[in-house]
């Protein structure tokens, strides 16, 4: 398996754009978004464990044994959040045509948080390798999401730029109406919440903006910040 090394943040500022400007007789409302591309510094691995047993009584015990083995192995390697449930379990029966016996299959959906990208390949190996030759247990990787652990470090700059854009758009609208922009009377903002990264990856994949200069196949992550401001309209 090819190694993926830890990579430092690379910042790429995007142009700002005003999204909406609406007016009433006494106010003008402007919304704007600022954004920046950053390199991921962590990842989540979504995978499933599939257990097959001829007796349903044994299947939960075997599943617990397998998950405990994976959890302890990852913890031993220093993984802080080795396992979390990522979906409901599924259990159903099917006929094994070779033995002509009823088989039960339990699938457990799990997630592992990798806070150090240099450990990503080790996590993948520990999830998959132990069960390659096990006839009763299979593990499947369903996806890897690259994420930013703490996008809040970019918020002050992004907030300032978004507010500047919103104000400029509002001033232009007021000027077109022959009025003057007054003080803000309402303000709201939204951005990804730090701390939720272990369950929800931030924003989207952008393979068209890979950082070729760093020689990495990893996608940069788009961190966005939205503002919504209402200003008074004053007569000239």
Secondary structure, 3 states (H helix, E strand, C coil): CCCCCCCCCCCEECCCEEEEEEECCCEEEEEEEEEEEEECCEEEEEEEEEEEECCHHHHHHHHHHHHHHHHHHHHHCCCCEEEEECCCCEEEEEEECCCCEEEEEEEEEEEEEECCHHHHHHHHHHHHHHHCCCCCEEEEEEEEEEECCCHHHHHHHHHHHHHHHHHHHHHHHHHHCCEEEEEEEEEEEEECCCCCCCCCCCCCEEHHHCCHHHCCCCCEEEEEEEEEEEEEEEEC
